Amino acid sequence: MKKNMGTADRVIRTVIALAIVVLYLMGQISGTLAIILGIVALAFLVTSAAARCPSYLPFSISTRKEPSTPPPA
């Protein structure tokens, strides 16, 4: 699978996941909401680490900038 997440997208997802963890550890979220947000946080961390988001594939979305290649000589 081709990488389709840019650096900004990965950083934002990681920050959101960490915010969810902090909210849980501080006791601000609990119960079903904590479980759902925990799953979301885990998904964000996994997709950020892999730089691939499966939900982007059906829509051909990519936030990753393709490396520029020099023109052939």
C-alpha positions as CSV (number, residue, x, y, z in Angstrom):
1,M,0.0,0.0,0.0
2,K,1.3,3.4,-1.0
3,K,1.9,6.1,1.7
4,N,-0.8,8.7,1.5
5,M,-0.4,10.8,4.7
6,G,1.7,14.0,4.9
7,T,3.7,15.2,7.8
8,A,1.1,17.7,9.0
9,D,-1.7,15.1,8.9
10,R,0.4,12.6,10.9
11,V,1.3,15.3,13.5
12,I,-2.3,16.4,13.9
13,R,-3.5,12.8,14.4
14,T,-0.8,12.1,16.9
15,V,-1.7,15.2,18.9
16,I,-5.4,14.3,18.9
17,A,-4.5,10.7,20.1
18,L,-2.3,12.0,22.9
19,A,-5.0,14.5,23.9
20,I,-7.5,11.6,24.2
21,V,-5.0,9.6,26.4
22,V,-4.5,12.6,28.6
23,L,-8.2,13.2,29.0
24,Y,-8.7,9.5,30.0
25,L,-5.8,9.6,32.5
26,M,-7.2,12.8,34.1
27,G,-10.6,11.1,34.5
28,Q,-12.3,13.5,32.1
29,I,-13.7,10.7,29.9
30,S,-14.9,7.3,31.1
31,G,-17.2,4.5,30.2
32,T,-18.4,3.9,26.6
33,L,-17.1,7.3,25.4
34,A,-13.6,6.4,26.7
35,I,-13.7,3.0,24.9
36,I,-14.8,4.6,21.6
37,L,-12.2,7.4,21.8
38,G,-9.6,4.9,22.9
39,I,-10.2,3.0,19.7
40,V,-10.1,6.2,17.7
41,A,-6.8,7.2,19.4
42,L,-5.3,3.8,18.6
43,A,-6.3,4.0,15.0
44,F,-4.8,7.5,14.7
45,L,-1.5,6.3,16.2
46,V,-1.3,3.2,14.0
47,T,-2.1,5.1,10.8
48,S,0.2,8.0,11.7
49,A,3.1,5.5,12.4
50,A,2.5,3.7,9.1
51,A,1.8,7.0,7.1
52,R,-1.1,5.2,5.5
53,C,-4.8,5.8,6.0
54,P,-7.1,3.1,4.5
55,S,-10.1,5.4,4.6
56,Y,-8.4,7.7,2.1
57,L,-8.1,5.0,-0.5
58,P,-11.7,4.9,-1.9
59,F,-11.6,8.6,-2.4
60,S,-8.1,8.8,-3.8
61,I,-7.1,11.3,-1.1
62,S,-3.4,11.9,-0.3
63,T,-2.0,14.6,1.9
64,R,1.5,13.5,1.2
65,K,3.6,15.7,-1.2
66,E,5.3,13.6,-3.8
67,P,9.0,14.1,-3.9
68,S,10.0,16.2,-6.8
69,T,12.3,14.5,-9.3
70,P,14.7,16.4,-11.4
71,P,13.9,16.5,-15.1
72,P,15.7,14.0,-17.4
73,A,18.8,15.3,-19.0
